[in-house]
Amino acid sequence: MGLQCSNCGKKLKGFLTDREQRKVWGMGILYVVGFPILTLMVVVGALKASPPGEDNPNCPAEPNMPWFLVTGGGGITFLLLVRIVVNKVMRCVKNSQQCCDDVAGCFCEFGCNLIYDIMVMVMIVMWMITVTWWVFRHMIGPDRLHSILGKEGLDTFRASLGDNDTIHHVQFTDPQSSNYCDHLLYMVAFVLLSLGWIVLIVALFVFIADKIFNKLVCCRLCSNITHKDTSEDDEEQIRLHSNSNEMNISSAI
């Protein structure tokens, strides 16, 4: 039992601190999990969307819900693809740079990726908060929201989001009612947003554990480079010492 716990602890530590151990089929696990979710968002939203500004018979309760899925799925996919490009470019710059040493290149790559990751996470969190409210409020219903947040708290929160729409208690059976929404559309939005929060929380936890705690606080950012340089110096010293011995033997002969 103790050995199993120790192995699990090592695997968890490796998952949090080693990027290679977070890969599946050669891709980061974030992309393996995230891209199918984002693709489903775009496809379902596009199938159920109406032209902007027009009534949507698929969801009178929240006519813009399909566009939430399309813009969110497309936008986050674009940000993740840009992250892949930034990561590749910075790695190429680090490997081919001639003006700086390896440690400086390592810090440059890490700093650019860190800044981009923070910007992306802030934008995704802002989008998730807004869209989650626009979708989940109709599942909870106005009466329950008033009992949870209070009238003043609910009005203040809605004003901060610019929300002036009617809050419905959504139903899926009567298409002629103002609180109707297509069951597939609403449940896809509801479930994918819930999964999105789980993926985002895990990604944030890994981000803090790896980039903030492990690499910055514990100063392990360029430890592999330092180890590599030390090994190369040792090998060079061994070669020089070997050559010196050979020369001494030759002189003696």
Secondary structure as a PSIPRED ss2 file (coil, helix, strand):
# PSIPRED VFORMAT (PSIPRED V4.0)

   1 M C   1.000  0.000  0.000
   2 G H   0.000  1.000  0.000
   3 L H   0.000  1.000  0.000
   4 Q H   0.000  1.000  0.000
   5 C H   0.000  1.000  0.000
   6 S H   0.000  1.000  0.000
   7 N H   0.000  1.000  0.000
   8 C H   0.000  1.000  0.000
   9 G H   0.000  1.000  0.000
  10 K H   0.000  1.000  0.000
  11 K H   0.000  1.000  0.000
  12 L H   0.000  1.000  0.000
  13 K H   0.000  1.000  0.000
  14 G H   0.000  1.000  0.000
  15 F H   0.000  1.000  0.000
  16 L H   0.000  1.000  0.000
  17 T H   0.000  1.000  0.000
  18 D C   1.000  0.000  0.000
  19 R H   0.000  1.000  0.000
  20 E H   0.000  1.000  0.000
  21 Q H   0.000  1.000  0.000
  22 R H   0.000  1.000  0.000
  23 K E   0.000  0.000  1.000
  24 V E   0.000  0.000  1.000
  25 W C   1.000  0.000  0.000
  26 G C   1.000  0.000  0.000
  27 M E   0.000  0.000  1.000
  28 G E   0.000  0.000  1.000
  29 I H   0.000  1.000  0.000
  30 L H   0.000  1.000  0.000
  31 Y H   0.000  1.000  0.000
  32 V H   0.000  1.000  0.000
  33 V H   0.000  1.000  0.000
  34 G H   0.000  1.000  0.000
  35 F H   0.000  1.000  0.000
  36 P H   0.000  1.000  0.000
  37 I H   0.000  1.000  0.000
  38 L H   0.000  1.000  0.000
  39 T H   0.000  1.000  0.000
  40 L H   0.000  1.000  0.000
  41 M H   0.000  1.000  0.000
  42 V H   0.000  1.000  0.000
  43 V H   0.000  1.000  0.000
  44 V H   0.000  1.000  0.000
  45 G H   0.000  1.000  0.000
  46 A H   0.000  1.000  0.000
  47 L H   0.000  1.000  0.000
  48 K H   0.000  1.000  0.000
  49 A C   1.000  0.000  0.000
  50 S C   1.000  0.000  0.000
  51 P C   1.000  0.000  0.000
  52 P C   1.000  0.000  0.000
  53 G C   1.000  0.000  0.000
  54 E C   1.000  0.000  0.000
  55 D C   1.000  0.000  0.000
  56 N C   1.000  0.000  0.000
  57 P C   1.000  0.000  0.000
  58 N C   1.000  0.000  0.000
  59 C C   1.000  0.000  0.000
  60 P C   1.000  0.000  0.000
  61 A C   1.000  0.000  0.000
  62 E C   1.000  0.000  0.000
  63 P C   1.000  0.000  0.000
  64 N C   1.000  0.000  0.000
  65 M H   0.000  1.000  0.000
  66 P H   0.000  1.000  0.000
  67 W H   0.000  1.000  0.000
  68 F H   0.000  1.000  0.000
  69 L H   0.000  1.000  0.000
  70 V H   0.000  1.000  0.000
  71 T H   0.000  1.000  0.000
  72 G H   0.000  1.000  0.000
  73 G H   0.000  1.000  0.000
  74 G H   0.000  1.000  0.000
  75 G H   0.000  1.000  0.000
  76 I H   0.000  1.000  0.000
  77 T H   0.000  1.000  0.000
  78 F H   0.000  1.000  0.000
  79 L H   0.000  1.000  0.000
  80 L H   0.000  1.000  0.000
  81 L H   0.000  1.000  0.000
  82 V H   0.000  1.000  0.000
  83 R H   0.000  1.000  0.000
  84 I H   0.000  1.000  0.000
  85 V H   0.000  1.000  0.000
  86 V H   0.000  1.000  0.000
  87 N H   0.000  1.000  0.000
  88 K H   0.000  1.000  0.000
  89 V H   0.000  1.000  0.000
  90 M H   0.000  1.000  0.000
  91 R H   0.000  1.000  0.000
  92 C H   0.000  1.000  0.000
  93 V H   0.000  1.000  0.000
  94 K H   0.000  1.000  0.000
  95 N H   0.000  1.000  0.000
  96 S H   0.000  1.000  0.000
  97 Q C   1.000  0.000  0.000
  98 Q C   1.000  0.000  0.000
  99 C C   1.000  0.000  0.000
 100 C C   1.000  0.000  0.000
 101 D C   1.000  0.000  0.000
 102 D H   0.000  1.000  0.000
 103 V H   0.000  1.000  0.000
 104 A H   0.000  1.000  0.000
 105 G H   0.000  1.000  0.000
 106 C H   0.000  1.000  0.000
 107 F H   0.000  1.000  0.000
 108 C H   0.000  1.000  0.000
 109 E H   0.000  1.000  0.000
 110 F H   0.000  1.000  0.000
 111 G H   0.000  1.000  0.000
 112 C H   0.000  1.000  0.000
 113 N H   0.000  1.000  0.000
 114 L H   0.000  1.000  0.000
 115 I H   0.000  1.000  0.000
 116 Y H   0.000  1.000  0.000
 117 D H   0.000  1.000  0.000
 118 I H   0.000  1.000  0.000
 119 M H   0.000  1.000  0.000
 120 V H   0.000  1.000  0.000
 121 M H   0.000  1.000  0.000
 122 V H   0.000  1.000  0.000
 123 M H   0.000  1.000  0.000
 124 I H   0.000  1.000  0.000
 125 V H   0.000  1.000  0.000
 126 M H   0.000  1.000  0.000
 127 W H   0.000  1.000  0.000
 128 M H   0.000  1.000  0.000
 129 I H   0.000  1.000  0.000
 130 T H   0.000  1.000  0.000
 131 V H   0.000  1.000  0.000
 132 T H   0.000  1.000  0.000
 133 W H   0.000  1.000  0.000
 134 W H   0.000  1.000  0.000
 135 V H   0.000  1.000  0.000
 136 F H   0.000  1.000  0.000
 137 R H   0.000  1.000  0.000
 138 H H   0.000  1.000  0.000
 139 M H   0.000  1.000  0.000
 140 I H   0.000  1.000  0.000
 141 G C   1.000  0.000  0.000
 142 P H   0.000  1.000  0.000
 143 D H   0.000  1.000  0.000
 144 R H   0.000  1.000  0.000
 145 L H   0.000  1.000  0.000
 146 H H   0.000  1.000  0.000
 147 S H   0.000  1.000  0.000
 148 I H   0.000  1.000  0.000
 149 L H   0.000  1.000  0.000
 150 G C   1.000  0.000  0.000
 151 K H   0.000  1.000  0.000
 152 E H   0.000  1.000  0.000
 153 G H   0.000  1.000  0.000
 154 L H   0.000  1.000  0.000
 155 D H   0.000  1.000  0.000
 156 T H   0.000  1.000  0.000
 157 F H   0.000  1.000  0.000
 158 R H   0.000  1.000  0.000
 159 A H   0.000  1.000  0.000
 160 S H   0.000  1.000  0.000
 161 L H   0.000  1.000  0.000
 162 G C   1.000  0.000  0.000
 163 D C   1.000  0.000  0.000
 164 N C   1.000  0.000  0.000
 165 D C   1.000  0.000  0.000
 166 T C   1.000  0.000  0.000
 167 I C   1.000  0.000  0.000
 168 H C   1.000  0.000  0.000
 169 H C   1.000  0.000  0.000
 170 V C   1.000  0.000  0.000
 171 Q E   0.000  0.000  1.000
 172 F C   1.000  0.000  0.000
 173 T C   1.000  0.000  0.000
 174 D C   1.000  0.000  0.000
 175 P C   1.000  0.000  0.000
 176 Q C   1.000  0.000  0.000
 177 S C   1.000  0.000  0.000
 178 S C   1.000  0.000  0.000
 179 N C   1.000  0.000  0.000
 180 Y E   0.000  0.000  1.000
 181 C C   1.000  0.000  0.000
 182 D C   1.000  0.000  0.000
 183 H H   0.000  1.000  0.000
 184 L H   0.000  1.000  0.000
 185 L H   0.000  1.000  0.000
 186 Y H   0.000  1.000  0.000
 187 M H   0.000  1.000  0.000
 188 V H   0.000  1.000  0.000
 189 A H   0.000  1.000  0.000
 190 F H   0.000  1.000  0.000
 191 V H   0.000  1.000  0.000
 192 L H   0.000  1.000  0.000
 193 L H   0.000  1.000  0.000
 194 S H   0.000  1.000  0.000
 195 L H   0.000  1.000  0.000
 196 G H   0.000  1.000  0.000
 197 W H   0.000  1.000  0.000
 198 I H   0.000  1.000  0.000
 199 V H   0.000  1.000  0.000
 200 L H   0.000  1.000  0.000
 201 I H   0.000  1.000  0.000
 202 V H   0.000  1.000  0.000
 203 A H   0.000  1.000  0.000
 204 L H   0.000  1.000  0.000
 205 F H   0.000  1.000  0.000
 206 V H   0.000  1.000  0.000
 207 F H   0.000  1.000  0.000
 208 I H   0.000  1.000  0.000
 209 A H   0.000  1.000  0.000
 210 D H   0.000  1.000  0.000
 211 K H   0.000  1.000  0.000
 212 I H   0.000  1.000  0.000
 213 F H   0.000  1.000  0.000
 214 N H   0.000  1.000  0.000
 215 K H   0.000  1.000  0.000
 216 L H   0.000  1.000  0.000
 217 V H   0.000  1.000  0.000
 218 C C   1.000  0.000  0.000
 219 C C   1.000  0.000  0.000
 220 R C   1.000  0.000  0.000
 221 L C   1.000  0.000  0.000
 222 C C   1.000  0.000  0.000
 223 S H   0.000  1.000  0.000
 224 N H   0.000  1.000  0.000
 225 I H   0.000  1.000  0.000
 226 T H   0.000  1.000  0.000
 227 H H   0.000  1.000  0.000
 228 K H   0.000  1.000  0.000
 229 D H   0.000  1.000  0.000
 230 T H   0.000  1.000  0.000
 231 S H   0.000  1.000  0.000
 232 E H   0.000  1.000  0.000
 233 D H   0.000  1.000  0.000
 234 D H   0.000  1.000  0.000
 235 E H   0.000  1.000  0.000
 236 E H   0.000  1.000  0.000
 237 Q H   0.000  1.000  0.000
 238 I H   0.000  1.000  0.000
 239 R H   0.000  1.000  0.000
 240 L H   0.000  1.000  0.000
 241 H H   0.000  1.000  0.000
 242 S H   0.000  1.000  0.000
 243 N H   0.000  1.000  0.000
 244 S H   0.000  1.000  0.000
 245 N H   0.000  1.000  0.000
 246 E H   0.000  1.000  0.000
 247 M H   0.000  1.000  0.000
 248 N H   0.000  1.000  0.000
 249 I H   0.000  1.000  0.000
 250 S H   0.000  1.000  0.000
 251 S H   0.000  1.000  0.000
 252 A H   0.000  1.000  0.000
 253 I C   1.000  0.000  0.000
